[in-house]
């Protein structure tokens, strides 16, 4: 998520779950193919995280994803929920 100084954490959490928000962020930021985008999320499953990675791939932008593999181990997998 982009740096959001002064924004309450729950607001940022709600925003990162908003479908389509990543495209708006990319359009407003002016990111170009020559740029490097670093995508960070504790567990990597929110809309903005996934959409950002897909947008980078589609636009040919180099991206680096940072997540917590230890935290991921604590989250139930989809097949465990059914």
C-alpha positions in Angstrom: 0.0 0.0 0.0 1.2 3.5 -0.7 2.5 5.4 2.3 -0.5 6.9 3.9 0.7 9.3 6.6 -2.0 10.3 9.0 -4.5 7.7 7.8 -5.9 5.4 10.5 -4.8 1.8 10.0 -8.4 0.5 9.6 -8.9 2.9 6.8 -5.8 1.7 5.0 -7.0 -1.9 5.5 -10.4 -1.1 4.0 -8.8 0.6 1.0 -6.4 -2.3 0.2 -9.4 -4.5 -0.1 -11.1 -2.3 -2.7 -11.3 -3.9 -6.1 -10.0 -1.7 -8.9 -8.1 0.6 -6.6 -4.7 -0.5 -7.8 -5.4 0.7 -11.4 -6.3 4.2 -10.0 -3.1 4.3 -8.0 -1.0 3.3 -11.0 -2.7 5.9 -13.2 -2.2 8.7 -10.6 1.4 7.7 -9.8 2.7 7.9 -13.4 4.6 4.6 -13.1 6.3 3.6 -16.3 7.9 0.5 -17.8 11.4 1.6 -16.8 10.4 1.8 -13.1 10.6 -0.7 -10.3 7.6 -1.4 -8.2 8.0 -2.9 -4.7 4.8 -4.6 -3.5 4.6 -5.4 0.2 1.8 -7.1 2.1 2.0 -9.2 5.2 0.1 -12.1 3.6 -0.4 -10.9 -0.1 -4.0 -11.7 -0.7 -5.7 -8.3 -0.7 -7.1 -6.8 -4.0 -4.5 -4.0 -4.2 -1.6 -6.4 -3.7 -2.7 -8.9 -6.3 -4.0 -6.3 -8.8 -0.7 -4.3 -8.5 1.3 -7.4 -9.4 -1.0 -8.2 -12.4 -0.8 -4.6 -13.6 3.0 -4.7 -13.4 3.1 -7.9 -15.4 0.7 -6.6 -18.0 2.7 -3.3 -18.4 6.1 -5.0 -18.4 7.1 -3.3 -15.2 9.6 -5.0 -13.0 8.1 -5.7 -9.6 9.4 -7.2 -6.3 6.9 -8.8 -3.9 7.7 -8.9 -0.2 5.5 -10.9 2.2 5.9 -12.9 5.4 6.2 -16.6 4.6 6.0 -17.4 8.3 2.7 -15.5 8.6 1.3 -17.2 5.5 1.8 -20.6 7.3 -0.7 -19.5 10.0 -3.5 -18.6 7.5 -6.0 -21.5 6.7 -5.6 -22.5 3.1 -8.7 -22.4 0.9 -9.0 -26.2 0.7 -9.0 -26.4 4.5 -12.0 -24.1 4.7 -14.4 -26.3 2.7 
